[in-house]
């Protein structure tokens, strides 16, 4: 087995992924990976991106999002 695939996987995990927070005109938030075009299409034309973060996991991104929104005590 070649070591290249595992090295690529490790590099991807440590670099993380960018996540975006969007808010529509009604004030509803949507949070998803930046490369998720289907999710971006669902937020609608009146939505705006309000914040982004790079994280190694969705859970890490969600923690950062809660801190950004002031939902953490």
C-alpha positions in Angstrom: 0.0 0.0 0.0 1.3 3.4 -1.0 1.9 6.0 1.8 0.7 8.8 -0.4 -3.1 8.6 0.3 -2.6 8.6 4.1 -0.3 11.6 3.9 -2.8 13.5 1.8 -5.6 12.6 4.3 -3.4 13.8 7.2 -2.6 17.0 5.5 -6.3 17.7 4.8 -7.3 17.1 8.4 -4.6 19.3 9.9 -5.3 22.2 7.4 -9.0 22.2 8.1 -11.9 23.4 6.1 -13.5 26.7 5.8 -17.1 27.1 7.1 -19.4 30.1 6.4 -22.1 31.7 8.5 -25.0 33.3 6.5 -28.0 35.3 7.6 -31.1 35.9 5.6 -33.5 38.9 5.7 -35.5 37.3 8.5 -32.4 36.9 10.7 -32.2 33.1 10.3 -28.6 31.8 10.3 -27.2 29.0 8.1 -23.8 27.5 8.8 -22.1 25.1 6.4 -18.8 24.2 4.7 -17.8 26.9 2.1 -17.6 24.3 -0.7 -21.2 23.2 -0.2 -22.9 24.9 -3.2 -26.3 23.2 -2.5 -26.5 24.7 1.0 -25.5 28.1 -0.3 -28.2 27.9 -3.0 -30.8 27.2 -0.2 -30.0 30.4 1.8 -31.7 32.5 -0.9 -30.7 35.6 -2.8 -31.4 38.0 0.2 -28.9 36.2 2.5 -25.5 37.6 3.3 -22.3 36.0 4.5 -21.6 37.4 8.0 -18.6 35.3 9.1 -16.3 32.4 8.3 -13.9 30.2 10.1 -11.3 27.5 9.2 -11.6 24.4 11.4 -10.4 20.8 11.4 -13.9 19.4 12.1 -17.5 20.5 12.0 -17.7 20.3 15.8 -14.7 22.7 16.1 -16.4 25.0 13.6 -19.7 24.9 15.6 -17.8 25.8 18.8 -16.2 28.8 17.1 -19.6 29.8 15.7 -21.3 29.7 19.1 -18.5 31.9 20.5 -18.8 34.3 17.6 -22.6 34.6 18.1 -22.1 35.0 21.9 -24.0 31.8 22.7 -21.3 30.6 25.0 -21.2 31.6 28.7 
